[in-house]
Amino acid sequence: MVQAAPIAASSLAQWRERAVAPAPVLAQALEACAGHAGNEAECVDVLDLLAMLGCDAQTQAAALWFELARSKPETWAGIEPSLPPELQRLVQGQLAAEKVWALHAQQAPQSGSEGLRRLLLAIIRDLRVVFVLLARQLAHMRAAGALPEAERVELARLTRDIHAPLANRLGIWQLKWELEDLAFRYLQPDTYRRIAKLLDERRADREGFIRESLDQLKRSLDAAGIRAELAGRPKHIYSIWKKMQRKALEFSDLYDIRAIRVLVGSVADCYGALGVVHTLWPHLPGEFDDYIARPKGNDYRSLHTAVIGPHGKTLEVQIRTHEMHRVNELGVAAHWRYKEGGSADSEFEAKIAWMRRLLEPKAESEGDLAAELHTELMEDRVYVLTPRGEVIDLPRGATVLDFAYHVHTEVGHRCRGAKVNGRIVPLTHQPHSGDRIEILTTKLGEPSRDWLSAHHGYLNTSRAREKVRAWFRRSAHDANLAAGRAMFERELKRLALPAADLNKLPVHFHLKQLDDVLVALALGEITPGQIARALQEAETPPAEMTQSQLPVASRHATLDHSALSIEGVGNLLTTLARCCQPLPGDPVRGFVTRGRGVSVHRADCASLARLARRDPDRVIEVEWGKASAQAYEVDVEIRGYDRKGLQKDVTSVISNAGTHIIASSSRVFVRTGEVEMRFTLRVRDFEQLSTLLARVAALPNVVDAKRIGGG
């Protein structure tokens, strides 16, 4: 670890001379950036702060390279290609953060910045960048006194809205308190000076009181055989002001202005020291908190008590082990809901947890940690921007049409196009974090029934689909019935199925009559794939039929749900999770619910991952029974107009659908330009076949895709 010499350095050259054996990657950056990287005094401050946090040499080097990239972009452009990819990513992460600073400058001072903080973490793929951002911001704030007032105030507002809350959530107190105090000093200078004056006026009395209290407590602890390290606990101006505001108190009414901290060697000594404190001084009723036996939700651990100390003055005492103190000071215990209030979703909390872990001593190799972090960061949210710079978070996989409905229902209904970062995209386009989206609308637009079809991929969020369904529900019942009937007949034709006993369909879907099924199909509440599965079950022949009497397409045994079993669960009730709808053959895992048996999820299900993080002991291993491995062989025909790459596109869709091509043939009719392709496929069931045919039919130049043969 690089350590700065005790004598302060004012330039990178001096810092390098006084550093102890800098790592090669940092030495290279120091040599290249000395004399070329903007304000070198601030660079030195950043290096010292990163070293204090325990950041590695690559992180420190990346902070220097970024300053060079910002002050001398031409020089950086020549150096960047020669650096390792990891270093380039660290610098690019800092450059990406500039987008957030620009967006913050566009927003009104009163606007909330939680979305910007989330966007910041979403666009930064290497979380070490966040520590560089915090260290650099603190260095900027320390030097802000020399800036013009307008720049100083804007820098302080950015610090208050973005950097201080991030440091707070990471629990990095050594940066957090100073960022908060400096921002408060420049944003509310009169209030800051008033509190600072009150502290200063009573400093001598307070320091004398603390010394006397420490001496008394030290003697009592020694007499009890408890080895302890005692110190006065500083109270920072911003936190004093917040407590005065929160509790509507005057400065003179705050009992914890006078506070001491006791560090001991073990948890047993914590409670022993507490007993000594309460024996020495009477404690205030209702002012004791045991955060060791009952840690806060952010894993903060300590004993807090308030007593009537010497001369009848109140005194706060915090007692913890040295390890608890190290963890709390360096960030493992994030101060999440304790001071800020509010809530956070599980993915965001998991991401923060991994950020805290970077501050701990690493037993594993850096490569293993990086790979583990990359896996954890594949969260299921994206953070996109409106044209005005407002941040909207969507589930990963959401489309620009989902975004339109998120903005407003009418915007979704009238949406006819979208631009992402100024470029026209289809409505099925899935944006990435940081994209700026503009929705193109018409005055009298209305949604399309195709938007409800999962095969077309227009809508991937349940919120948007429900808004479209609600629009069609307001349409005439007869119109929905006619549309559902047309969709049903098209599905029968596509799958080459005979008109089965349709009276079974309402029973299958728990509806009263066939018309209700058709209306639900038109509204997207029932999918064509579910209809296909129901028709398949209706088509399944009685057990006494011979193999020669089976439908042509069913050369292999059909997949019968009654034969489906899940092994490894015993006699527990099992249900398939609706969030990921696992099918036979998918890797699956089980989650033991309360009162509903085992819910079976796909192994890669994001909902299961959230549940597992919350209750890992309730995740169990499950397997499909052997009966689920059976499949169909079916023949399908695809017709359309020939174009370059058509056959490649068709086979790609078939492959991506998880089906297997057993045989294929194609021919082109030169005179008409038409093409006909035939495939023999192996599929799990009719639902998979229905989905596949719908996706093929949606390809450009494809006119029809259907099953051939059948009963």
C-alpha positions in Angstrom: 0.0 0.0 0.0 1.3 3.4 -0.9 1.7 5.8 2.0 2.3 9.5 1.8 5.0 10.9 4.0 3.9 12.9 7.1 5.2 16.1 5.5 2.6 17.5 3.1 3.4 17.5 -0.6 2.2 20.3 -2.9 3.1 18.6 -6.2 3.0 15.1 -7.7 6.8 15.1 -8.0 7.1 15.8 -4.3 4.4 13.2 -3.5 6.3 10.6 -5.5 9.6 11.4 -3.8 8.0 11.0 -0.3 5.9 7.9 -1.1 7.1 4.5 0.0 7.8 2.3 -3.0 4.9 3.2 -5.3 3.5 0.3 -7.4 4.7 0.4 -11.0 1.2 1.3 -12.3 1.1 4.3 -10.0 4.7 5.3 -10.6 4.0 5.4 -14.4 1.0 7.7 -13.8 2.9 10.0 -11.4 5.8 10.3 -13.9 3.5 11.0 -16.9 1.1 13.4 -15.1 3.7 15.5 -13.0 3.6 19.0 -14.4 0.7 18.2 -16.9 -2.4 17.3 -14.8 -4.2 20.5 -13.9 -4.2 21.5 -10.2 -1.5 19.3 -8.7 -2.2 20.3 -5.1 -5.7 18.9 -5.5 -4.3 15.8 -7.2 -2.1 15.2 -4.1 -5.1 15.7 -1.8 -7.0 13.1 -3.8 -4.1 10.6 -3.6 -3.9 11.0 0.1 -7.6 10.5 0.6 -7.6 7.4 -1.6 -4.7 6.0 0.4 -6.5 6.7 3.6 -9.5 4.7 2.3 -7.2 1.8 1.4 -7.8 2.0 -2.4 -5.4 0.1 -4.6 -2.7 1.5 -6.8 -4.8 1.1 -10.0 -7.5 3.3 -8.5 -5.0 6.0 -7.5 -3.4 5.9 -11.0 -6.8 6.2 -12.6 -7.5 9.4 -10.7 -4.3 10.9 -12.1 -5.0 9.7 -15.6 -8.4 11.3 -15.5 -7.0 14.7 -14.5 -4.6 14.4 -17.5 -7.5 13.4 -19.8 -9.5 16.4 -18.6 -6.7 19.0 -18.7 -4.8 17.7 -21.8 -7.1 15.6 -23.9 -4.7 15.4 -26.8 -2.0 14.0 -24.6 -4.4 11.5 -23.1 -5.6 10.4 -26.5 -2.0 9.3 -27.4 -1.5 7.5 -24.0 -4.8 5.8 -23.5 -4.4 2.9 -26.1 -1.2 1.8 -24.3 -2.8 1.4 -20.9 -4.3 -1.8 -19.6 -8.1 -2.2 -20.3 -8.9 -2.1 -16.6 -7.3 1.3 -16.2 -9.0 2.6 -19.3 -12.4 1.5 -17.8 -11.6 3.3 -14.5 -10.9 6.5 -16.4 -14.0 6.1 -18.7 -16.1 5.6 -15.6 -15.0 9.0 -14.4 -15.7 10.6 -17.8 -19.2 9.0 -17.7 -19.9 10.6 -14.4 -19.5 14.0 -16.1 -23.0 13.3 -17.6 -24.5 13.3 -14.2 -22.8 16.5 -13.2 -24.2 18.2 -16.4 -27.7 16.9 -15.7 -27.5 18.1 -12.1 -26.6 21.6 -13.3 -29.7 21.6 -15.6 -32.1 20.7 -12.8 -33.7 23.3 -10.5 -32.2 23.6 -7.1 -35.3 22.2 -5.4 -35.4 19.0 -7.5 -34.7 15.7 -6.0 -31.4 13.9 -6.9 -32.1 10.3 -5.9 -32.6 9.4 -9.6 -29.2 11.0 -10.5 -27.4 9.0 -7.7 -28.9 5.8 -9.1 -28.0 6.8 -12.6 -24.5 7.5 -11.5 -24.1 4.0 -10.1 -25.8 2.4 -13.1 -23.5 3.9 -15.7 -20.3 3.2 -13.7 -19.3 -0.4 -14.3 -16.3 -0.5 -12.0 -17.3 0.7 -8.5 -13.9 1.8 -7.5 -14.7 4.9 -9.6 -17.1 6.1 -6.9 -14.3 6.4 -4.4 -12.3 8.5 -6.8 -15.3 10.7 -7.4 -15.8 11.2 -3.6 -12.2 11.9 -2.9 -11.9 14.4 -5.8 -15.1 16.2 -4.7 -13.7 16.6 -1.2 -10.5 18.0 -2.6 -12.5 20.4 -4.7 -14.5 21.5 -1.7 -11.5 22.0 0.5 -10.2 24.5 -2.2 -13.5 26.1 -3.0 -12.9 29.2 -0.9 -10.9 30.6 -3.8 -13.7 30.2 -6.3 -16.2 32.9 -7.3 -19.3 32.7 -5.2 -21.6 31.3 -8.0 -19.2 28.4 -8.8 -18.7 27.7 -5.1 -22.5 27.5 -4.4 -23.0 25.2 -7.5 -20.2 23.0 -6.3 -21.7 22.8 -2.8 -25.1 22.0 -4.2 -23.7 19.1 -6.2 -21.9 17.9 -3.1 -25.0 18.1 -1.0 -27.2 16.3 -3.6 -24.9 13.6 -4.9 -21.6 13.1 -3.2 -22.5 13.5 0.5 -25.5 11.1 0.3 -23.3 8.5 -1.5 -20.6 8.8 1.1 -23.4 8.5 3.7 -24.9 5.4 2.1 -21.4 3.8 1.9 -20.8 4.7 5.5 -17.5 6.4 4.7 -17.7 8.8 7.7 -14.2 10.2 7.2 -15.4 11.7 3.9 -19.1 12.0 4.6 -18.9 14.5 7.6 -16.5 16.8 5.9 -18.4 16.9 2.6 -21.6 17.7 4.5 -20.0 20.4 6.7 -18.3 22.1 3.7 -21.5 22.0 1.6 -23.4 23.4 4.6 -20.8 26.2 5.0 -21.2 27.5 1.5 -25.0 26.9 1.1 -26.1 28.4 4.4 -23.1 30.5 5.6 -25.1 32.5 8.2 -26.4 29.4 10.0 -23.0 27.7 9.7 -21.3 30.6 11.3 -23.9 30.9 14.1 -23.5 27.2 15.1 -19.7 27.4 14.7 -19.6 30.4 17.0 -21.8 28.7 19.6 -19.4 25.7 19.5 -16.3 27.9 19.7 -17.7 30.0 22.6 -18.1 26.9 24.7 -15.1 25.0 23.4 -12.8 25.6 26.4 -15.5 24.6 28.9 -16.5 21.6 26.8 -13.0 20.4 26.3 -12.3 20.7 30.0 -15.5 18.8 30.8 -14.5 16.0 28.4 -11.0 15.7 29.9 -12.4 15.5 33.4 -15.0 12.8 32.2 -12.3 10.8 30.4 -10.0 10.8 33.5 -12.8 9.6 35.8 -14.0 6.9 33.4 -10.4 5.7 32.7 -9.7 5.2 36.4 -13.0 3.3 36.8 -12.3 1.0 33.8 -8.8 0.3 35.0 -10.1 -0.6 38.4 -12.5 -3.0 36.8 -9.7 -4.6 34.7 -11.1 -3.4 31.4 -8.4 -2.2 28.9 -10.0 0.6 26.8 -9.0 3.5 24.5 -11.0 6.6 25.3 -11.4 9.8 23.3 -13.8 12.7 22.9 -16.2 12.2 20.0 -16.3 15.2 17.6 -19.8 16.6 16.8 -19.9 18.1 13.3 -21.8 21.3 12.5 -24.1 19.9 9.8 -25.2 17.0 12.1 -25.8 19.4 14.9 -28.1 21.6 12.7 -29.9 18.5 11.4 -30.7 17.3 14.9 -31.8 20.8 15.9 -34.2 20.8 12.9 -35.4 17.2 13.4 -36.1 17.5 17.1 -37.0 21.3 17.1 -34.4 21.9 19.8 -32.2 24.9 20.6 -28.4 24.4 20.7 -28.4 24.5 24.5 -30.8 21.6 24.7 -28.6 19.1 22.8 -27.1 16.7 25.3 -24.8 15.0 22.9 -22.7 18.0 22.1 -20.5 16.6 24.9 -19.7 13.0 23.9 -17.0 10.4 24.4 -16.2 7.2 22.7 -14.9 4.0 24.4 -13.1 1.3 22.3 -12.5 -2.1 23.9 -11.2 -5.5 22.8 -14.3 -7.7 22.9 -18.1 -7.7 23.0 -18.0 -8.8 26.6 -15.9 -5.8 27.5 -18.5 -3.6 25.8 -21.1 -4.6 28.3 -18.6 -4.6 31.1 -17.7 -1.0 30.2 -21.4 -0.1 30.0 -21.8 -1.4 33.6 -18.9 0.8 34.7 -20.4 3.9 33.0 -23.8 3.3 34.6 -22.2 2.7 38.0 -20.1 5.9 37.8 -22.9 8.2 36.5 -26.7 7.9 36.5 -28.1 7.3 33.0 -31.0 9.1 31.4 -34.1 6.9 31.1 -35.0 6.2 27.5 -31.6 7.2 26.1 -29.9 3.7 25.9 -29.7 1.9 22.6 -28.1 -1.6 22.2 -27.1 -1.8 18.5 -24.9 -4.9 19.3 -27.6 -7.2 20.3 -30.0 -5.6 17.8 -27.9 -4.1 15.0 -29.5 -1.5 12.8 -30.7 -2.5 9.4 -27.5 -1.2 7.9 -25.4 -3.5 10.2 -24.2 -0.6 12.4 -23.1 -1.9 15.8 -22.4 0.0 19.0 -23.7 0.7 22.5 -25.2 4.3 23.0 -26.1 5.7 26.4 -26.6 9.2 27.8 -25.7 9.9 31.4 -25.5 12.8 33.9 -21.8 13.4 34.1 -19.6 15.6 36.2 -21.2 18.9 37.5 -24.6 17.6 36.5 -24.0 18.0 32.7 -25.4 15.5 30.2 -22.9 13.3 28.4 -23.3 10.8 25.6 -21.1 7.7 25.7 -20.6 5.3 22.7 -19.0 1.9 23.4 -17.8 -0.5 20.7 -14.9 -2.8 19.9 -12.0 -1.7 17.8 -13.2 -3.9 14.9 -16.7 -2.4 15.1 -15.2 1.1 15.0 -13.0 0.3 12.0 -16.0 -1.1 10.1 -18.2 1.9 11.0 -15.5 4.4 10.0 -14.4 2.8 6.8 -17.8 2.1 5.4 -19.0 -1.5 5.9 -22.0 -0.3 8.0 -23.9 2.0 5.6 -25.9 4.7 7.3 -28.9 4.0 5.1 -32.3 4.6 6.7 -31.0 5.7 10.1 -30.5 9.4 9.2 -31.9 9.7 5.6 -35.2 7.8 6.0 -37.0 6.4 3.0 -36.5 3.0 1.5 -34.4 1.3 -1.2 -35.1 -1.6 -3.5 -33.1 -4.8 -3.0 -31.0 -4.6 -6.1 -29.8 -1.1 -5.2 -29.0 -2.2 -1.6 -27.1 -5.3 -3.0 -25.0 -3.0 -5.2 -24.2 -0.7 -2.2 -23.2 -3.8 -0.2 -20.7 -4.8 -2.8 -19.3 -1.2 -2.8 -18.7 -1.5 0.9 -16.9 -4.8 0.4 -14.2 -3.0 -1.6 -13.1 -1.2 1.5 -12.5 -4.4 3.5 -9.2 -6.3 3.4 -9.4 -8.8 0.5 -8.7 -12.4 1.2 -9.5 -13.4 -2.4 -7.5 -12.4 -5.5 -8.4 -9.2 -7.3 -9.4 -11.2 -10.3 -11.9 -13.3 -8.4 -13.4 -10.2 -6.8 -13.7 -8.4 -10.1 -15.5 -11.3 -11.6 -17.8 -11.6 -8.6 -18.6 -7.9 -8.7 -19.4 -8.1 -12.5 -21.9 -10.8 -11.8 -23.6 -8.9 -9.0 -23.9 -5.7 -11.1 -26.1 -7.4 -13.7 -29.1 -5.9 -12.0 -32.5 -5.8 -13.5 -33.0 -2.0 -13.6 -32.0 0.6 -16.2 -31.9 4.4 -15.6 -32.9 6.5 -18.7 -33.5 10.2 -19.2 -36.3 12.3 -20.5 -35.5 15.1 -22.9 -35.5 17.5 -19.9 -32.9 15.4 -18.1 -35.2 13.7 -15.6 -34.2 10.2 -14.6 -36.7 7.3 -14.9 -35.9 3.8 -13.8 -37.4 0.9 -15.7 -37.0 -2.9 -15.4 -34.2 -4.3 -17.6 -35.6 -5.4 -20.9 -38.2 -2.6 -21.0 -38.8 -1.0 -24.4 -39.1 2.6 -25.5 -42.9 2.0 -25.7 -42.8 0.9 -22.0 -41.0 4.1 -21.3 -43.8 6.1 -23.1 -46.4 4.5 -20.9 -44.3 5.2 -17.8 -44.2 8.9 -18.7 -48.0 9.1 -19.1 -50.8 6.8 -20.3 -51.8 9.2 -23.1 -48.2 9.5 -24.3 -48.2 5.7 -24.6 -51.5 5.5 -26.4 -50.4 8.2 -28.9 -46.8 6.9 -29.3 -45.9 6.2 -32.9 -42.1 6.4 -32.8 -39.1 7.2 -30.5 -35.6 8.7 -30.7 -32.8 7.4 -28.5 -29.9 9.8 -28.2 -31.2 11.6 -31.3 -31.6 8.5 -33.4 -34.9 7.0 -34.6 -35.4 3.5 -33.2 -38.3 0.9 -33.4 -40.8 0.7 -30.6 -39.3 -2.6 -29.5 -35.9 -1.0 -28.9 -34.6 -1.7 -25.3 -32.6 1.3 -24.0 -29.5 1.2 -21.8 -28.7 3.2 -18.7 -27.9 6.8 -19.6 -29.9 6.9 -22.8 -32.0 10.0 -23.5 -35.4 9.1 -25.0 -37.8 11.3 -26.9 -41.3 9.9 -27.7 -42.9 10.9 -31.0 -46.7 11.1 -30.8 -49.7 11.8 -32.9 -52.7 13.9 -31.9 -55.4 11.2 -32.3 -53.4 8.0 -31.8 -54.6 4.8 -30.2 -52.8 1.6 -29.1 -52.5 -1.5 -31.4 -53.6 -5.0 -30.3 -50.2 -6.2 -31.5 -48.7 -4.3 -28.5 -50.3 -6.9 -26.2 -48.6 -9.8 -28.0 -45.5 -11.0 -26.3 -44.3 -12.4 -29.6 -43.9 -8.9 -31.1 -41.9 -7.6 -28.1 -43.5 -4.1 -27.9 -44.2 -4.2 -24.2 -42.3 -6.0 -21.5 -43.7 -4.4 -18.4 -47.0 -5.5 -16.8 -47.8 -1.8 -16.0 -47.8 -0.8 -19.6 -49.7 -3.9 -20.8 -52.4 -3.3 -18.3 -52.8 0.3 -19.5 -53.3 -1.0 -23.1 -55.8 -3.7 -21.9 -57.7 -1.0 -20.0 -58.0 1.0 -23.3 -59.4 -2.0 -25.1 -61.7 -2.9 -22.3 -63.4 0.4 -22.9 -64.0 -0.6 -26.5 -67.2 -2.3 -27.5 -67.6 -5.9 -26.3 -68.4 -7.0 -29.9 -65.2 -5.5 -31.2 -63.1 -7.4 -28.7 -65.0 -10.6 -29.3 -64.5 -10.3 -33.1 -60.8 -9.6 -32.7 -60.4 -12.5 -30.3 -62.2 -14.8 -32.7 -59.9 -13.8 -35.5 -56.8 -14.4 -33.4 -58.2 -17.8 -32.3 -58.9 -18.9 -35.9 -55.5 -17.7 -37.0 -53.9 -19.8 -34.2 -55.8 -22.9 -35.3 -54.7 -22.4 -38.8 -51.1 -21.7 -37.8 -50.8 -24.9 -35.8 -52.9 -26.9 -38.2 -55.2 -28.1 -35.4 -58.7 -29.4 -36.0 -61.6 -27.7 -34.3 -61.3 -29.4 -30.9 -64.0 -29.5 -28.2 -64.0 -25.7 -27.6 -66.3 -26.2 -24.6 -63.2 -27.3 -22.6 -61.5 -24.0 -23.1 -63.6 -22.0 -20.6 -63.1 -24.7 -18.0 -59.4 -24.7 -18.6 -59.1 -20.9 -18.1 -61.7 -20.8 -15.3 -64.1 -18.6 -17.3 -67.8 -18.9 -17.9 -68.1 -19.3 -21.6 -66.1 -19.4 -24.9 -66.9 -15.7 -25.6 -65.1 -14.8 -22.4 -62.0 -16.7 -23.6 -62.0 -14.9 -26.9 -62.4 -11.5 -25.3 -59.5 -12.3 -22.9 -57.4 -13.4 -25.9 -58.1 -10.1 -27.6 -57.2 -8.1 -24.4 -53.9 -10.1 -24.0 -55.0 -11.6 -20.7 -54.6 -15.0 -22.4 -51.8 -15.5 -24.9 -51.9 -17.5 -28.1 -49.3 -19.8 -26.6 -51.6 -20.6 -23.7 -54.4 -21.3 -26.2 -52.1 -23.7 -28.0 -51.3 -25.5 -24.8 -54.9 -25.9 -24.0 -55.7 -27.2 -27.5 -52.8 -29.6 -27.2 -54.3 -31.1 -24.0 -57.6 -31.3 -25.8 -55.9 -33.1 -28.7 -54.1 -35.7 -26.5 -55.6 -39.1 -27.4 -57.0 -41.6 -24.9 -54.5 -44.1 -23.5 -56.0 -47.0 -25.4 -55.2 -45.4 -28.8 -52.3 -47.1 -30.7 -49.2 -45.3 -31.9 -50.4 -45.4 -35.4 -53.5 -43.4 -34.5 -51.6 -40.5 -33.0 -51.5 -37.2 -34.9 -48.8 -37.0 -37.6 -46.8 -34.3 -35.7 -46.6 -36.3 -32.5 -44.0 -38.8 -33.5 -42.6 -38.6 -30.0 -44.7 -38.9 -26.9 -46.5 -35.7 -26.0 -45.6 -33.7 -22.9 -48.5 -34.3 -20.5 -48.6 -32.1 -17.4 -50.0 -34.9 -15.4 -46.8 -36.8 -16.0 -44.7 -33.9 -14.9 -42.9 -34.3 -11.6 -40.3 -32.3 -9.7 -37.7 -34.3 -7.9 -36.0 -33.6 -4.6 -38.9 -31.8 -2.9 -40.7 -34.7 -1.2 -44.4 -34.3 -0.6 -44.4 -30.5 -0.5 -46.9 -28.6 -2.7 -45.2 -27.2 -5.7 -46.2 -24.3 -8.0 -44.5 -22.8 -11.0 -43.5 -19.2 -10.4 -45.5 -16.7 -12.6 -42.6 -14.3 -12.7 -40.4 -16.5 -15.0 -42.8 -19.3 -16.0 -40.3 -22.2 -16.1 -40.8 -24.9 -18.7 -39.6 -28.5 -18.6 -35.9 -28.5 -19.5 -35.1 -25.1 -17.9 -32.6 -25.2 -15.1 -34.7 -24.6 -12.0 -34.4 -23.9 -8.3 -37.1 -23.9 -5.5 -38.0 -21.3 -2.9 -39.9 -22.4 0.2 -42.8 -20.0 0.6 -45.0 -19.4 3.7 -48.2 -21.4 3.2 -47.9 -22.1 -0.5 -45.3 -24.8 -0.6 -42.3 -24.6 -3.0 -42.4 -22.0 -5.7 -40.3 -23.2 -8.6 -38.3 -20.6 -10.6 -35.9 -20.6 -13.5 -32.4 -20.7 -12.1 -31.6 -17.3 -13.7 -34.8 -15.6 -12.4 -34.2 -12.1 -11.1 -37.1 -12.4 -8.6 -35.5 -15.6 -7.2 -32.2 -13.8 -6.9 -33.8 -11.1 -4.8 -35.6 -13.7 -2.6 -32.3 -15.6 -2.2 -30.4 -12.5 -1.0 -33.1 -11.9 1.6 -33.7 -15.5 2.8 -30.9 -17.8 1.4 -31.8 -20.6 3.7 -35.2 -21.1 2.0 -33.7 -21.8 -1.5 -33.6 -25.5 -2.3 -32.5 -27.6 -5.2 -35.2 -29.1 -7.5 -35.2 -31.1 -10.8 -37.7 -31.9 -13.5 -39.0 -35.5 -13.6 -38.0 -37.7 -16.5 -41.4 -37.4 -18.1 -40.7 -33.7 -18.9 -37.8 -34.5 -21.2 -40.1 -35.8 -24.0 -40.6 -33.6 -27.0 -42.5 -33.3 -30.3 -41.2 -33.4 -33.8 -43.2 -31.2 -36.0 -43.0 -30.0 -39.6 -43.4 -26.3 -40.3 -43.7 -24.3 -43.5 -42.6 -20.7 -43.9 -43.5 -18.7 -47.0 -42.4 -15.2 -48.0 -40.6 -13.0 -50.5 -36.9 -13.8 -51.0 -34.3 -11.4 -49.8 -30.6 -11.6 -48.8 -30.2 -13.2 -45.3 -33.8 -14.3 -45.0 -32.9 -18.0 -44.3 -30.2 -17.0 -41.9 -32.7 -14.8 -40.0 -35.3 -17.7 -39.9 -32.8 -20.2 -38.6 -31.5 -17.7 -36.0 -35.0 -17.3 -34.6 -35.5 -21.0 -34.5 -32.2 -21.5 -32.7 -32.8 -18.7 -30.2 -36.2 -20.2 -29.4 -34.4 -23.3 -27.9 -35.7 -25.7 -30.6 -33.7 -28.2 -32.7 -33.7 -28.4 -36.5 -34.0 -32.1 -37.5 -34.2 -31.5 -41.3 -34.7 -28.5 -43.6 -35.3 -27.7 -47.3 -36.1 -24.5 -49.3 -36.8 -23.4 -52.8 -37.2 -20.1 -54.6 -39.7 -19.4 -57.3 -37.7 -17.1 -59.6 -40.6 -15.8 -61.6 -42.5 -14.5 -58.6 -39.6 -14.0 -56.2 -41.3 -16.1 -53.6 -39.5 -18.5 -51.3 -40.8 -21.6 -49.4 -38.9 -23.2 -46.5 -39.7 -26.3 -44.7 -38.3 -27.5 -41.4 -38.7 -30.5 -39.2 -38.3 -29.3 -35.6 -38.2 -30.8 -32.2 -40.2 -28.7 -29.7 -41.3 -29.2 -26.1 -45.0 -28.5 -26.6 -47.5 -26.5 -28.7 -47.0 -23.4 -26.6 -43.3 -23.2 -27.6 -44.3 -23.9 -31.2 -46.9 -21.1 -31.2 -44.4 -18.7 -29.8 -41.8 -19.7 -32.4 -44.2 -19.4 -35.4 -45.3 -16.0 -34.2 -41.7 -14.7 -34.0 -40.9 -16.1 -37.5 -44.0 -14.6 -38.9 -42.9 -11.2 -37.6 -39.7 -11.2 -39.6 -39.4 -8.8 -42.6 -40.6 -10.5 -45.9 -42.2 -13.5 -44.2 -45.8 -13.8 -45.3 -46.9 -16.9 -43.3 -45.4 -19.4 -40.9 -47.5 -22.5 -39.9 -47.4 -26.1 -38.9 -48.1 -28.6 -41.7 -49.6 -32.1 -41.1 -51.7 -32.5 -38.0 -55.0 -34.3 -37.6 
